Amino acid sequence: DIQSENTALIWGCKLEEARTHRILLRGKMVKARDETKTITHGWDYGRMDAAVGKATQPFAGQEVGKVAEWLIGQGGGTVDSLKRRQSAVNRAPDPAAEERKLRLRIIELANTLKAWEGRLAYFDRWHGLAEFQKWVIAEVERERRLVNPFGRVLEFWNFHWDAREKRWVCADREEALAFLPASTVGEMIKARLPEMEILCAENGGELVNTIHDSYWCIVPEHGITAF
């Protein structure tokens, strides 16, 4: 059960507790496993820490002082950033307004850092996926296109110049990482459409739609023999 394994990995619960474990996100207690599936799919397609932190908000509603203590405990550049922001508050014409901004910034930083920790743990466990993502981006930046196993081509035109690395970098990272798995699954579903239509008819029903990786069929309850 990959989703349960990821839940235990990211949220620190025991593997056997993953299906029942609950966590605090967006100010509410929610099922960890349900959230894990959404988060890891986002990472699979290149979603980065700020976006994941904003979507999950693990520190929403928590006392700001304790959140700041947690951030300081993580060390690194976060401490310097907070010190600079506090200094700016003290010098501001409207300290109260700047203090409110600082509180929001503290929560935002903590949410982002928590997402960063989870992402590192995820890709450390599934290092093959990390290597695949590196290969995809390198392929796009070299060839300016991707080709899936069925021959479908997606060309890329949006690149920006990275002055530090002195090269053109793909600006559509999420689109690049999503293309191969998503388009390949779509082509596989289409390739099996005739077979599924025959199977539905043999069971007294009909195939009515497909959505990404699923078939939607209408069949009598007593008629299903195999899917």
N, C-alpha and C positions, 0 to 999 in steps of 0.2 A: 504494500500500500504506500505508494510514493507520497501521496498527500499527507498521510499521517507521519511519515518519516520527516518530511519537510516541516510539519507543525512542531514536532519535538525538537528539531534542529534549531528553528528560528525562535520559538517561544520558551524553550527550556523545560518543557514538560516531559514526562515519561512517555515512551512510545505507546504503551498500552492505554494511556490516558488521553491520547491525541483526539479521539472522536468526541470526547466529553469536555475537554479542557476549554475554559472560557477566559477571555482577556479583555482589558479595558482599551477600547478604541473609540475615538470621536465622542468620548464622555459616557459611553455605554458598555455594558458587559456583553460580549458577542462570542459566538463559537469560533474558536481559534482556527479550526480546520477549514471552515468556509472562507475566512479571510485569507488564509495561507494560499489557497488555490488561486484567488484573484491576484494576490501580490506576486507570487512566483510566475504566473503567466505574464505579468507586466515586466518582470525581469527577463523572462525568456525573449521578450520582444524589445528589450533595450530601455525600458523605463528606468529613469535615474532617481537618485535619492530624494531630491527636493519634491518631485512629483508624488512619489510613494508616501513620503512623510506628510504631505498636504492631504492626501487621500485617506490615510489611516488615522492620523492625529493621535498617536498613543499618549500624548501628554495633555490633551484637551481637558480643561476643567480642573487641572491639578494646581496646587498652590505654587505660585511662581518662584518663591524663594527656594523651595525644595527642588524645583526643576533646575534652577540656576546652580544649586549645589551639585546636582547630578552632572550637569555640564562641566563644571569646574573639575569634578572628579575624573572626567574623561581626559582632561589636559589638552595638549596640542594648541592649535591656533584658536580654539574656542575661547580660552581664557583671555588672551590678548584682545580678541574681538569684543568681548563683554566689557573689559576695562575701558576700551576706546569709546564704546557706546555710553557707558556711565559717565565718563568725563564730558562727553558732548551734552548729556542731559544737564549736568551741573552748570554748563556755560550757556545754555539755551535761553532765549528771551521768555519762552513759555515752558518752564521745566515740567509742569504737570502733563502737557501734551506729549513732550518727548519721553517722559516716563512711561506713558501708555504705549508708545511705539516700542520702547525697549522691552516691555513685558511681552508684547506680541512677538518681538524678535527672538526673545529667549525661548518661547514655546516653539517657534518655527525652527530654530537651530536644533533644539532637542528632538523634535520630530524627524528632521532630516538626518541627524546623527544616528538615531535608532534605526532608521531605514538603511543607512549605510552599513551598520553592524550586521543586520539581517542579510543584506545582499552579499557581503563578504563571506558569511558562513554558508550561504546557499551555493555560491560558485566555488567555494573551497571543497564542498561535498561533491558537486557535479562539475568537476573541472573540465570534463570533456565538452560540456556545453559552453563553458567559457572559451575554450579553444575554437569551437565551431563559430562562435560570434566573432572572434578575432579574424578568422579566415574569411567570413562573409564580408566584413568591412574592408579587409585588404583586397578582396576580389572586386568590390564595387569601386574602390579608389584606383585600382589598376585597369580594370576593363570598362568602367562606367556603365556596367549592366550586370544583371544576374539572369541565369537560365535555370529553370527548375527541371526535374527529371523527365517531364512530359514535353519539354521544348518550349514552354512559355517563357517569354523574355520580358524583363522589366528594365527599362533604361533609366539612368539617373543623370540629372543635369544640375542639381543644386549642390555646389561645393564652395567652401570658403578657404582662404589662404591662412594657414597656420604659420605665423611668423617665427614662432619658437622652433618648430620642427621643420620649417621651410619646405612645406608641401601642401598640396590641395587635399582637404579633408571633407568627407561626405557629411553634408548637413542634414540628411534625411536618415539618420541612424535607425530610428524605430521602424520606419518603412522598410529599410533594407533587411533588418533582422526578422521582420514578420513575413516577408515575401515567400521565402523557400518553404517553411513549414505550412503556412496557411494556403498558399496556392497549390502545393502538392496534395494536401488533403482534399482540397476542392476538386482537383482533377481526378483523384482516386474515387471520390463519391460519384462523379459524373460517369466514370468508366464502368461503374457497376449498376448504373441506372436501368439498362435493359433487363439485366438479371433480376433486380429487385422488383421491377414492374411485373415480370412473369411470375415471380414468387407470390406477390400480393394477389394477382389474379387467381393463381392456383388455390389460394386460401379464401377465395370468395370476396376479395376486397379490391382496393385500388391504391396505387401510389399517388399521393396528392402534392407532395412538395419535398424539397431538400433544403436544409439550412446548415451550411458549412460542413459539419461532419456527421449530420444526422439525416435519416429518412423519416418522413411523416406519411403514415399509411392509415387508411380506414379499412378495417377488417372486422368481421363478426367475431365475437369473443370465442366462440366454439371452433372457429375455423383455423386458428393459428397452429401450424405444425412445425415450422422452423423459420428462424431469422438469424 
